[in-house]
Amino acid sequence: MSVRLRVWRQKNSQDEGGFEDYEAARLSPDMSFLEMLDVVNEGLQRDGGDPIAFDSDCREGICGMCCLVIDGVPHGPGQGTTTCQIYMRSFDNGATITIEPWRARAFPVLRDL
């Protein structure tokens, strides 16, 4: 499957930031959302670009470090899940997915997501 990503990019906490578009292709529907971001980052690094910065720790739905806003919904589609528990099968092939940081005073944006 493939999706188009609109990703919030921000160089540091002082930067205004904005959305950048990326294509993610040859994805498995069984891939987690964070694994998909890893694949995108591998391509960016291979092409000499800066990887998308995002937090994650356990990737098991325990710690909550992976909190993102996906298509305007905290943690994305799915009830009672964290971002790392979202799988690409939750999205339609060819979908455009908007990814933003979790904006809260307790979680200031340091870079990107």
N, CA, C and O atoms as a GROMACS GRO file, in nm:
protein
  452
    1MET      N    1   0.084  -0.118   0.000
    1MET     CA    2   0.000   0.000   0.000
    1MET      C    3   0.088   0.124   0.000
    1MET      O    4   0.207   0.116   0.030
    2SER      N    5   0.030   0.237  -0.034
    2SER     CA    6   0.104   0.363  -0.030
    2SER      C    7   0.011   0.471   0.023
    2SER      O    8  -0.110   0.466   0.007
    3VAL      N    9   0.073   0.570   0.088
    3VAL     CA   10  -0.001   0.684   0.143
    3VAL      C   11   0.079   0.811   0.120
    3VAL      O   12   0.201   0.807   0.099
    4ARG      N   13   0.009   0.921   0.124
    4ARG     CA   14   0.074   1.052   0.118
    4ARG      C   15   0.069   1.108   0.260
    4ARG      O   16  -0.034   1.102   0.326
    5LEU      N   17   0.180   1.162   0.305
    5LEU     CA   18   0.190   1.217   0.440
    5LEU      C   19   0.205   1.368   0.436
    5LEU      O   20   0.284   1.422   0.359
    6ARG      N   21   0.130   1.437   0.520
    6ARG     CA   22   0.148   1.580   0.548
    6ARG      C   23   0.203   1.585   0.689
    6ARG      O   24   0.129   1.566   0.786
    7VAL      N   25   0.332   1.612   0.702
    7VAL     CA   26   0.400   1.602   0.831
    7VAL      C   27   0.442   1.740   0.879
    7VAL      O   28   0.499   1.819   0.804
    8TRP      N   29   0.413   1.769   1.006
    8TRP     CA   30   0.457   1.894   1.067
    8TRP      C   31   0.608   1.885   1.089
    8TRP      O   32   0.656   1.794   1.155
    9ARG      N   33   0.682   1.981   1.032
    9ARG     CA   34   0.827   1.989   1.051
    9ARG      C   35   0.860   2.120   1.119
    9ARG      O   36   0.807   2.225   1.083
   10GLN      N   37   0.946   2.114   1.217
   10GLN     CA   38   0.984   2.231   1.294
   10GLN      C   39   1.128   2.212   1.341
   10GLN      O   40   1.158   2.113   1.408
   11LYS      N   41   1.217   2.305   1.304
   11LYS     CA   42   1.360   2.288   1.333
   11LYS      C   43   1.392   2.291   1.481
   11LYS      O   44   1.480   2.219   1.528
   12ASN      N   45   1.321   2.376   1.556
   12ASN     CA   46   1.344   2.387   1.700
   12ASN      C   47   1.223   2.454   1.764
   12ASN      O   48   1.126   2.487   1.695
   13SER      N   49   1.227   2.473   1.894
   13SER     CA   50   1.111   2.529   1.964
   13SER      C   51   1.083   2.674   1.928
   13SER      O   52   0.973   2.722   1.952
   14GLN      N   53   1.180   2.744   1.870
   14GLN     CA   54   1.163   2.884   1.832
   14GLN      C   55   1.111   2.900   1.689
   14GLN      O   56   1.059   3.006   1.653
   15ASP      N   57   1.124   2.797   1.608
   15ASP     CA   58   1.084   2.800   1.468
   15ASP      C   59   0.932   2.791   1.455
   15ASP      O   60   0.866   2.721   1.533
   16GLU      N   61   0.876   2.862   1.357
   16GLU     CA   62   0.731   2.856   1.334
   16GLU      C   63   0.687   2.719   1.286
   16GLU      O   64   0.581   2.670   1.326
   17GLY      N   65   0.764   2.657   1.202
   17GLY     CA   66   0.731   2.525   1.149
   17GLY      C   67   0.622   2.530   1.043
   17GLY      O   68   0.564   2.636   1.017
   18GLY      N   69   0.596   2.416   0.982
   18GLY     CA   70   0.494   2.405   0.879
   18GLY      C   71   0.488   2.262   0.827
   18GLY      O   72   0.568   2.177   0.865
   19PHE      N   73   0.392   2.237   0.740
   19PHE     CA   74   0.373   2.103   0.686
   19PHE      C   75   0.461   2.079   0.564
   19PHE      O   76   0.481   2.169   0.482
   20GLU      N   77   0.513   1.957   0.554
   20GLU     CA   78   0.585   1.912   0.436
   20GLU      C   79   0.520   1.781   0.392
   20GLU      O   80   0.472   1.704   0.475
   21ASP      N   81   0.520   1.757   0.262
   21ASP     CA   82   0.455   1.639   0.206
   21ASP      C   83   0.557   1.532   0.171
   21ASP      O   84   0.667   1.561   0.123
   22TYR      N   85   0.519   1.407   0.197
   22TYR     CA   86   0.603   1.292   0.167
   22TYR      C   87   0.516   1.180   0.112
   22TYR      O   88   0.397   1.173   0.141
   23GLU      N   89   0.577   1.095   0.032
   23GLU     CA   90   0.510   0.975  -0.018
   23GLU      C   91   0.571   0.855   0.055
   23GLU      O   92   0.692   0.846   0.069
   24ALA      N   93   0.486   0.766   0.099
   24ALA     CA   94   0.531   0.642   0.160
   24ALA      C   95   0.473   0.528   0.078
   24ALA      O   96   0.351   0.510   0.072
   25ALA      N   97   0.560   0.450   0.014
   25ALA     CA   98   0.515   0.345  -0.077
   25ALA      C   99   0.565   0.209  -0.030
   25ALA      O  100   0.652   0.198   0.056
   26ARG      N  101   0.508   0.106  -0.091
   26ARG     CA  102   0.544  -0.033  -0.061
   26ARG      C  103   0.535  -0.064   0.088
   26ARG      O  104   0.624  -0.126   0.147
   27LEU      N  105   0.425  -0.018   0.148
   27LEU     CA  106   0.402  -0.042   0.291
   27LEU      C  107   0.319  -0.167   0.310
   27LEU      O  108   0.231  -0.198   0.228
   28SER      N  109   0.345  -0.238   0.416
   28SER     CA  110   0.262  -0.352   0.453
   28SER      C  111   0.146  -0.302   0.540
   28SER      O  112   0.167  -0.218   0.628
   29PRO      N  113   0.025  -0.350   0.517
   29PRO     CA  114  -0.087  -0.312   0.603
   29PRO      C  115  -0.065  -0.355   0.748
   29PRO      O  116  -0.128  -0.300   0.839
   30ASP      N  117   0.024  -0.452   0.771
   30ASP     CA  118   0.052  -0.501   0.906
   30ASP      C  119   0.162  -0.423   0.976
   30ASP      O  120   0.198  -0.453   1.089
   31MET      N  121   0.215  -0.322   0.909
   31MET     CA  122   0.319  -0.237   0.964
   31MET      C  123   0.256  -0.139   1.063
   31MET      O  124   0.148  -0.086   1.037
   32SER      N  125   0.322  -0.114   1.175
   32SER     CA  126   0.271  -0.014   1.268
   32SER      C  127   0.294   0.126   1.211
   32SER      O  128   0.376   0.144   1.121
   33PHE      N  129   0.223   0.222   1.264
   33PHE     CA  130   0.238   0.360   1.219
   33PHE      C  131   0.381   0.408   1.238
   33PHE      O  132   0.437   0.476   1.152
   34LEU      N  133   0.442   0.374   1.352
   34LEU     CA  134   0.580   0.416   1.378
   34LEU      C  135   0.678   0.344   1.286
   34LEU      O  136   0.779   0.402   1.246
   35GLU      N  137   0.651   0.219   1.252
   35GLU     CA  138   0.736   0.149   1.156
   35GLU      C  139   0.728   0.217   1.020
   35GLU      O  140   0.828   0.225   0.949
   36MET      N  141   0.610   0.265   0.984
   36MET     CA  142   0.596   0.339   0.858
   36MET      C  143   0.682   0.465   0.862
   36MET      O  144   0.749   0.497   0.764
   37LEU      N  145   0.680   0.538   0.974
   37LEU     CA  146   0.765   0.657   0.986
   37LEU      C  147   0.913   0.619   0.978
   37LEU      O  148   0.993   0.694   0.922
   38ASP      N  149   0.950   0.504   1.034
   38ASP     CA  150   1.088   0.456   1.023
   38ASP      C  151   1.127   0.435   0.877
   38ASP      O  152   1.237   0.471   0.836
   39VAL      N  153   1.038   0.376   0.798
   39VAL     CA  154   1.063   0.353   0.656
   39VAL      C  155   1.081   0.486   0.582
   39VAL      O  156   1.172   0.501   0.501
   40VAL      N  157   0.995   0.582   0.611
   40VAL     CA  158   1.006   0.716   0.550
   40VAL      C  159   1.141   0.777   0.588
   40VAL      O  160   1.209   0.834   0.502
   41ASN      N  161   1.180   0.766   0.714
   41ASN     CA  162   1.307   0.823   0.759
   41ASN      C  163   1.427   0.756   0.692
   41ASN      O  164   1.525   0.823   0.660
   42GLU      N  165   1.420   0.626   0.672
   42GLU     CA  166   1.529   0.557   0.602
   42GLU      C  167   1.546   0.614   0.462
   42GLU      O  168   1.659   0.636   0.417
   43GLY      N  169   1.436   0.638   0.393
   43GLY     CA  170   1.443   0.698   0.259
   43GLY      C  171   1.496   0.840   0.263
   43GLY      O  172   1.577   0.878   0.178
   44LEU      N  173   1.453   0.919   0.360
   44LEU     CA  174   1.503   1.056   0.372
   44LEU      C  175   1.654   1.057   0.396
   44LEU      O  176   1.727   1.133   0.333
   45GLN      N  177   1.700   0.972   0.486
   45GLN     CA  178   1.843   0.966   0.515
   45GLN      C  179   1.922   0.915   0.395
   45GLN      O  180   2.031   0.965   0.367
   46ARG      N  181   1.870   0.817   0.326
   46ARG     CA  182   1.937   0.763   0.207
   46ARG      C  183   1.955   0.871   0.101
   46ARG      O  184   2.055   0.874   0.030
   47ASP      N  185   1.855   0.962   0.092
   47ASP     CA  186   1.859   1.070  -0.006
   47ASP      C  187   1.927   1.196   0.046
   47ASP      O  188   1.925   1.299  -0.021
   48GLY      N  189   1.987   1.189   0.166
   48GLY     CA  190   2.059   1.303   0.222
   48GLY      C  191   1.972   1.404   0.295
   48GLY      O  192   2.018   1.514   0.326
   49GLY      N  193   1.848   1.369   0.324
   49GLY     CA  194   1.757   1.460   0.395
   49GLY      C  195   1.759   1.437   0.545
   49GLY      O  196   1.818   1.341   0.594
   50ASP      N  197   1.695   1.527   0.616
   50ASP     CA  198   1.683   1.515   0.760
   50ASP      C  199   1.565   1.424   0.794
   50ASP      O  200   1.456   1.442   0.740
   51PRO      N  201   1.587   1.326   0.882
   51PRO     CA  202   1.476   1.239   0.921
   51PRO      C  203   1.372   1.317   1.002
   51PRO      O  204   1.404   1.418   1.064
   52ILE      N  205   1.251   1.268   1.002
   52ILE     CA  206   1.143   1.326   1.082
   52ILE      C  207   1.167   1.286   1.227
   52ILE      O  208   1.175   1.167   1.258
   53ALA      N  209   1.178   1.385   1.315
   53ALA     CA  210   1.202   1.357   1.457
   53ALA      C  211   1.069   1.328   1.526
   53ALA      O  212   0.973   1.405   1.514
   54PHE      N  213   1.065   1.218   1.600
   54PHE     CA  214   0.947   1.185   1.680
   54PHE      C  215   0.991   1.100   1.798
   54PHE      O  216   1.091   1.028   1.791
   55ASP      N  217   0.916   1.109   1.907
   55ASP     CA  218   0.946   1.032   2.026
   55ASP      C  219   0.878   0.897   2.022
   55ASP      O  220   0.766   0.883   1.975
   56SER      N  221   0.948   0.798   2.073
   56SER     CA  222   0.889   0.667   2.099
   56SER      C  223   0.985   0.598   2.194
   56SER      O  224   1.105   0.624   2.193
   57ASP      N  225   0.933   0.510   2.273
   57ASP     CA  226   1.018   0.439   2.366
   57ASP      C  227   0.987   0.290   2.361
   57ASP      O  228   1.063   0.213   2.301
   58CYS      N  229   0.878   0.250   2.422
   58CYS     CA  230   0.851   0.107   2.434
   58CYS      C  231   0.792   0.045   2.308
   58CYS      O  232   0.814  -0.073   2.280
   59ARG      N  233   0.717   0.123   2.231
   59ARG     CA  234   0.646   0.074   2.112
   59ARG      C  235   0.555  -0.044   2.143
   59ARG      O  236   0.530  -0.129   2.058
   60GLU      N  237   0.507  -0.048   2.266
   60GLU     CA  238   0.417  -0.154   2.310
   60GLU      C  239   0.287  -0.100   2.370
   60GLU      O  240   0.209  -0.177   2.426
   61GLY      N  241   0.263   0.031   2.360
   61GLY     CA  242   0.140   0.088   2.412
   61GLY      C  243   0.141   0.113   2.561
   61GLY      O  244   0.035   0.129   2.622
   62ILE      N  245   0.259   0.117   2.621
   62ILE     CA  246   0.268   0.131   2.766
   62ILE      C  247   0.309   0.272   2.808
   62ILE      O  248   0.247   0.330   2.897
   63CYS      N  249   0.413   0.327   2.746
   63CYS     CA  250   0.475   0.450   2.799
   63CYS      C  251   0.407   0.580   2.756
   63CYS      O  252   0.411   0.677   2.831
   64GLY      N  253   0.344   0.585   2.640
   64GLY     CA  254   0.278   0.706   2.593
   64GLY      C  255   0.370   0.808   2.526
   64GLY      O  256   0.324   0.916   2.490
   65MET      N  257   0.497   0.777   2.509
   65MET     CA  258   0.592   0.870   2.447
   65MET      C  259   0.560   0.899   2.301
   65MET      O  260   0.603   1.002   2.248
   66CYS      N  261   0.486   0.813   2.237
   66CYS     CA  262   0.461   0.823   2.093
   66CYS      C  263   0.340   0.909   2.059
   66CYS      O  264   0.292   0.904   1.945
   67CYS      N  265   0.290   0.988   2.152
   67CYS     CA  266   0.166   1.062   2.127
   67CYS      C  267   0.182   1.160   2.010
   67CYS      O  268   0.265   1.250   2.013
   68LEU      N  269   0.100   1.139   1.908
   68LEU     CA  270   0.092   1.225   1.790
   68LEU      C  271  -0.054   1.255   1.764
   68LEU      O  272  -0.142   1.185   1.814
   69VAL      N  273  -0.080   1.358   1.686
   69VAL     CA  274  -0.216   1.385   1.640
   69VAL      C  275  -0.221   1.344   1.494
   69VAL      O  276  -0.149   1.399   1.410
   70ILE      N  277  -0.306   1.247   1.463
   70ILE     CA  278  -0.316   1.190   1.328
   70ILE      C  279  -0.453   1.224   1.272
   70ILE      O  280  -0.555   1.184   1.326
   71ASP      N  281  -0.452   1.298   1.162
   71ASP     CA  282  -0.578   1.343   1.100
   71ASP      C  283  -0.669   1.413   1.201
   71ASP      O  284  -0.790   1.395   1.200
   72GLY      N  285  -0.607   1.493   1.289
   72GLY     CA  286  -0.683   1.571   1.386
   72GLY      C  287  -0.729   1.496   1.510
   72GLY      O  288  -0.797   1.554   1.595
   73VAL      N  289  -0.692   1.369   1.521
   73VAL     CA  290  -0.735   1.287   1.634
   73VAL      C  291  -0.613   1.246   1.716
   73VAL      O  292  -0.518   1.189   1.662
   74PRO      N  293  -0.613   1.274   1.849
   74PRO     CA  294  -0.501   1.229   1.932
   74PRO      C  295  -0.481   1.079   1.919
   74PRO      O  296  -0.576   1.002   1.934
   75HIS      N  297  -0.360   1.038   1.892
   75HIS     CA  298  -0.319   0.898   1.872
   75HIS      C  299  -0.375   0.835   1.746
   75HIS      O  300  -0.340   0.721   1.715
   76GLY      N  301  -0.460   0.903   1.672
   76GLY     CA  302  -0.512   0.851   1.547
   76GLY      C  303  -0.637   0.766   1.562
   76GLY      O  304  -0.700   0.766   1.667
   77PRO      N  305  -0.672   0.693   1.454
   77PRO     CA  306  -0.795   0.614   1.457
   77PRO      C  307  -0.783   0.499   1.556
   77PRO      O  308  -0.675   0.442   1.575
   78GLY      N  309  -0.890   0.467   1.618
   78GLY     CA  310  -0.889   0.356   1.714
   78GLY      C  311  -0.918   0.407   1.854
   78GLY      O  312  -0.863   0.509   1.896
   79GLN      N  313  -1.001   0.337   1.923
   79GLN     CA  314  -1.036   0.373   2.060
   79GLN      C  315  -0.939   0.311   2.159
   79GLN      O  316  -0.904   0.194   2.147
   80GLY      N  317  -0.896   0.390   2.256
   80GLY     CA  318  -0.814   0.337   2.365
   80GLY      C  319  -0.680   0.284   2.323
   80GLY      O  320  -0.628   0.191   2.385
   81THR      N  321  -0.620   0.341   2.218
   81THR     CA  322  -0.489   0.296   2.173
   81THR      C  323  -0.391   0.412   2.174
   81THR      O  324  -0.430   0.528   2.178
   82THR      N  325  -0.265   0.378   2.170
   82THR     CA  326  -0.160   0.478   2.152
   82THR      C  327  -0.116   0.474   2.006
   82THR      O  328  -0.151   0.382   1.932
   83THR      N  329  -0.038   0.573   1.964
   83THR     CA  330   0.005   0.580   1.825
   83THR      C  331   0.080   0.454   1.782
   83THR      O  332   0.063   0.407   1.669
   84CYS      N  333   0.162   0.399   1.871
   84CYS     CA  334   0.240   0.280   1.832
   84CYS      C  335   0.153   0.156   1.813
   84CYS      O  336   0.200   0.057   1.758
   85GLN      N  337   0.028   0.161   1.858
   85GLN     CA  338  -0.062   0.048   1.840
   85GLN      C  339  -0.151   0.061   1.717
   85GLN      O  340  -0.236  -0.024   1.692
   86ILE      N  341  -0.132   0.168   1.641
   86ILE     CA  342  -0.207   0.189   1.517
   86ILE      C  343  -0.132   0.120   1.403
   86ILE      O  344  -0.010   0.133   1.391
   87TYR      N  345  -0.204   0.046   1.322
   87TYR     CA  346  -0.144  -0.023   1.208
   87TYR      C  347  -0.190   0.040   1.078
   87TYR      O  348  -0.297   0.101   1.072
   88MET      N  349  -0.111   0.025   0.975
   88MET     CA  350  -0.142   0.089   0.847
   88MET      C  351  -0.271   0.037   0.786
   88MET      O  352  -0.329   0.104   0.701
   89ARG      N  353  -0.317  -0.080   0.826
   89ARG     CA  354  -0.446  -0.130   0.777
   89ARG      C  355  -0.562  -0.042   0.823
   89ARG      O  356  -0.674  -0.058   0.774
   90SER      N  357  -0.536   0.050   0.917
   90SER     CA  358  -0.639   0.144   0.962
   90SER      C  359  -0.664   0.255   0.861
   90SER      O  360  -0.759   0.332   0.875
   91PHE      N  361  -0.579   0.263   0.757
   91PHE     CA  362  -0.588   0.370   0.657
   91PHE      C  363  -0.614   0.309   0.520
   91PHE      O  364  -0.574   0.196   0.492
   92ASP      N  365  -0.680   0.385   0.435
   92ASP     CA  366  -0.704   0.341   0.298
   92ASP      C  367  -0.579   0.356   0.213
   92ASP      O  368  -0.501   0.449   0.232
   93ASN      N  369  -0.559   0.264   0.120
   93ASN     CA  370  -0.451   0.276   0.024
   93ASN      C  371  -0.469   0.408  -0.052
   93ASN      O  372  -0.579   0.436  -0.100
   94GLY      N  373  -0.364   0.486  -0.063
   94GLY     CA  374  -0.370   0.614  -0.133
   94GLY      C  375  -0.417   0.730  -0.048
   94GLY      O  376  -0.428   0.842  -0.098
   95ALA      N  377  -0.445   0.706   0.079
   95ALA     CA  378  -0.496   0.812   0.167
   95ALA      C  379  -0.390   0.919   0.192
   95ALA      O  380  -0.270   0.893   0.181
   96THR      N  381  -0.436   1.038   0.223
   96THR     CA  382  -0.348   1.144   0.272
   96THR      C  383  -0.365   1.150   0.423
   96THR      O  384  -0.476   1.164   0.474
   97ILE      N  385  -0.254   1.137   0.495
   97ILE     CA  386  -0.255   1.134   0.641
   97ILE      C  387  -0.181   1.257   0.692
   97ILE      O  388  -0.066   1.280   0.656
   98THR      N  389  -0.246   1.335   0.776
   98THR     CA  390  -0.186   1.453   0.836
   98THR      C  391  -0.135   1.417   0.975
   98THR      O  392  -0.210   1.365   1.058
   99ILE      N  393  -0.007   1.447   1.000
   99ILE     CA  394   0.057   1.411   1.127
   99ILE      C  395   0.110   1.538   1.192
   99ILE      O  396   0.188   1.612   1.132
  100GLU      N  397   0.067   1.562   1.315
  100GLU     CA  398   0.109   1.681   1.389
  100GLU      C  399   0.157   1.641   1.527
  100GLU      O  400   0.125   1.532   1.576
  101PRO      N  401   0.236   1.729   1.591
  101PRO     CA  402   0.276   1.700   1.728
  101PRO      C  403   0.159   1.716   1.824
  101PRO      O  404   0.061   1.784   1.794
  102TRP      N  405   0.171   1.654   1.938
  102TRP     CA  406   0.075   1.671   2.046
  102TRP      C  407   0.112   1.803   2.111
  102TRP      O  408   0.214   1.812   2.180
  103ARG      N  409   0.032   1.905   2.090
  103ARG     CA  410   0.065   2.039   2.140
  103ARG      C  411   0.002   2.059   2.278
  103ARG      O  412  -0.120   2.072   2.291
  104ALA      N  413   0.086   2.062   2.378
  104ALA     CA  414   0.043   2.085   2.515
  104ALA      C  415   0.158   2.150   2.590
  104ALA      O  416   0.275   2.125   2.560
  105ARG      N  417   0.125   2.233   2.685
  105ARG     CA  418   0.230   2.301   2.762
  105ARG      C  419   0.326   2.200   2.824
  105ARG      O  420   0.447   2.225   2.831
  106ALA      N  421   0.274   2.088   2.869
  106ALA     CA  422   0.359   1.986   2.931
  106ALA      C  423   0.448   1.914   2.831
  106ALA      O  424   0.548   1.852   2.869
  107PHE      N  425   0.414   1.922   2.702
  107PHE     CA  426   0.491   1.855   2.597
  107PHE      C  427   0.529   1.956   2.489
  107PHE      O  428   0.473   1.953   2.380
  108PRO      N  429   0.625   2.046   2.517
  108PRO     CA  430   0.661   2.145   2.416
  108PRO      C  431   0.725   2.078   2.294
  108PRO      O  432   0.795   1.978   2.306
  109VAL      N  433   0.700   2.136   2.177
  109VAL     CA  434   0.759   2.084   2.054
  109VAL      C  435   0.905   2.127   2.049
  109VAL      O  436   0.935   2.247   2.044
  110LEU      N  437   0.995   2.031   2.051
  110LEU     CA  438   1.138   2.060   2.042
  110LEU      C  439   1.184   2.055   1.898
  110LEU      O  440   1.265   2.138   1.855
  111ARG      N  441   1.134   1.959   1.824
  111ARG     CA  442   1.166   1.944   1.682
  111ARG      C  443   1.064   1.850   1.618
  111ARG      O  444   1.036   1.743   1.672
  112ASP      N  445   1.008   1.890   1.507
  112ASP     CA  446   0.912   1.810   1.431
  112ASP      C  447   0.796   1.762   1.520
  112ASP      O  448   0.722   1.842   1.575
  113LEU      N  449   0.784   1.631   1.531
  113LEU     CA  450   0.669   1.574   1.601
  113LEU      C  451   0.700   1.550   1.747
  113LEU      O  452   0.615   1.502   1.822
   0.00000   0.00000   0.00000
